[in-house]
Amino acid sequence: MKFTFNISDILNQFGLEKREKDNLISLFEFTNYLYDSEENLTKTFNLKKEAKEKLIEKIEEMFEYELQDVDHSDDQENEEGEG
């Protein structure tokens, strides 16, 4: 018996913004990709160090992008307030 679900349908229940939802879907798919390859797994089905590092890097990239956007929107608000 195979259990399948659509992560997008689940995330729709939480009222997330589109970008948040897209980021979570991307992270979910990347995690599935890592777990689908036996090369990335230990004998107890945990991620090996290299795979964990890839996952952490992906998460950091996502949050760094988010932080950069916040910084830029703050700059725009400051510029608008000065005029």
C-alpha positions as CSV (number, residue, x, y, z in Angstrom):
1,M,0.0,0.0,0.0
2,K,1.5,3.3,-1.1
3,F,0.6,6.5,0.8
4,T,0.7,9.7,-1.2
5,F,-0.3,13.2,-0.5
6,N,0.1,16.6,-2.0
7,I,2.2,18.9,0.2
8,S,0.7,21.9,-1.5
9,D,-2.8,20.9,-0.3
10,I,-1.5,20.5,3.2
11,L,0.2,23.9,3.2
12,N,-2.9,25.6,1.9
13,Q,-4.5,25.0,5.3
14,F,-2.1,27.3,7.0
15,G,-2.8,30.6,5.2
16,L,0.8,31.1,4.2
17,E,2.0,33.7,1.7
18,K,2.9,32.4,-1.7
19,R,6.6,32.8,-1.3
20,E,6.5,31.0,2.1
21,K,4.5,28.1,0.6
22,D,6.8,27.9,-2.4
23,N,9.9,27.8,-0.1
24,L,8.4,25.0,2.0
25,I,7.4,23.0,-1.0
26,S,11.0,23.4,-2.4
27,L,12.5,22.4,0.9
28,F,10.2,19.4,1.1
29,E,11.0,18.2,-2.4
30,F,14.8,18.7,-1.8
31,T,14.5,16.6,1.5
32,N,12.7,13.9,-0.4
33,Y,15.4,13.9,-3.0
34,L,18.0,13.4,-0.4
35,Y,16.1,10.6,1.3
36,D,15.4,8.8,-2.0
37,S,19.1,8.2,-2.6
38,E,20.6,5.4,-0.5
39,E,24.0,7.1,-1.0
40,N,22.8,9.8,1.3
41,L,21.6,7.5,4.1
42,T,23.2,5.7,7.0
43,K,22.3,2.1,7.8
44,T,19.6,3.5,10.2
45,F,18.2,5.7,7.4
46,N,19.4,9.0,8.8
47,L,21.1,11.5,6.5
48,K,24.8,11.2,6.2
49,K,26.9,14.2,7.1
50,E,27.3,15.5,3.5
51,A,23.6,15.2,2.9
52,K,22.8,17.1,6.1
53,E,25.2,19.8,5.1
54,K,23.4,20.1,1.7
55,L,20.1,20.4,3.5
56,I,21.4,23.0,5.9
57,E,22.9,25.0,3.0
58,K,19.6,24.9,1.2
59,I,17.8,26.2,4.3
60,E,20.4,28.9,4.9
61,E,20.1,30.0,1.2
62,M,16.3,30.3,1.6
63,F,16.6,32.4,4.8
64,E,19.4,34.5,3.5
65,Y,17.2,35.4,0.5
66,E,14.4,36.2,2.8
67,L,16.6,38.4,4.9
68,Q,18.0,40.2,1.9
69,D,14.4,41.0,0.8
70,V,13.6,42.4,4.2
71,D,16.7,44.6,4.2
72,H,15.8,46.0,0.8
73,S,12.2,46.6,1.7
74,D,13.4,48.5,4.8
75,D,15.7,50.6,2.6
76,Q,12.7,51.4,0.3
77,E,10.5,52.4,3.3
78,N,13.3,54.7,4.6
79,E,13.7,56.4,1.2
80,E,10.0,56.9,0.9
81,G,9.8,58.4,4.4
82,E,12.6,60.9,3.7
83,G,10.9,62.5,0.6
